[in-house]
Amino acid sequence: MAYIITNLCTNDGACVEVCPVACIHTTPGAPQFYIDPEVCIDCEQCEIVCPVDAIFKDVDIPAEHAASIEVNAAFFRKHKAIAGPVPFDTAWAMVHAAHDYAQIMGLAVTAAVVDEAGFPIAVGRMDKTEPRSAELALSKACTAAAFHVATAELVPEAREPWLRSLMVSHRGRILPAAGAIPIINGVTIVGAIGVAGASRPEQDVLCCRAALTVLEHGSH
């Protein structure tokens, strides 16, 4: 589900300030702001602060504003840069790079690469790694992809009601724990790498950074 901005919008901009995933945009001269349905995480913060009640959840939008669903989507089809997900070979090389670093450091981890929507591209679990680490690595990666930030930055927000609500509603797919970093192609988020299984969160982060070196030097 996603939130939709209707033509009731007055370009106030309060919604932009509270959006945790930067999914609300406009262009000079445009009559309103627009929400990217592929990025929106259904956090309701924009709806709460809108001073003119111009924002609705797509499943609850009044019939007279139903056309706004397509208006929002069309805006991003026109203005959003097209960038595909991480190729499988690159994703698999990133998983191996994370594993290679972990092995050097005496760790056993699971590494997961997901696309922008949080769907898995490649997942690898080292021997002697706890089975649940695969779920945790995927959840971390999904979170980094959804919020467009390293998950370590979300740790201080973990007790905030809006984030706790998201964690419950997304049934574990939102996990504000260190160990995932978004993957960026130019200025576009194309996915994320998540790692779990190390004894300390900062070790998971270092494995992620090792995986990202594949993008700097090319997959192999």
C-alpha angles and dihedrals in degrees: 000000000000139000120250129210113216131204088269086083115121096192090250092150097212089121092058092055095055100038106113095200101041094238097142118090144151139179131235109284095012113139095230148356121275134210119223104230091203093058104033112109097196094247095146094218092122093051091051096054100038105118094204101039092243096143127082137169108257093242092051101042114131115251092245090060099041091110089065090075090067092038091059094045093046092053091060095042087059101040107026118097112242114235125162126224123271108288114250094243090053092045091050091049088053091052090051092047090054090049093048091053092046091051092051089052093047094250134132115212146158118235124198132186118198135180124246092278091052098253115143120257100170133359127181129181119196122223114275092023118134110257092232090061088080091060092045094049091051093047092050091048092048090051094050090049093048097046096035091226138093107273091235086073090060096054094089089053095051094103095047111115095233092054094042088052090053091049091055097042093049092049098231099321089108108066118166095201128123115261110080135082129187119245113230129199104195101310096334125097107229099171143305144255119229129187131189136169105067119119093241129040093230089061090056088051092052090052089053091052090050089053092051091059086075088069091051096050102027128256120288 
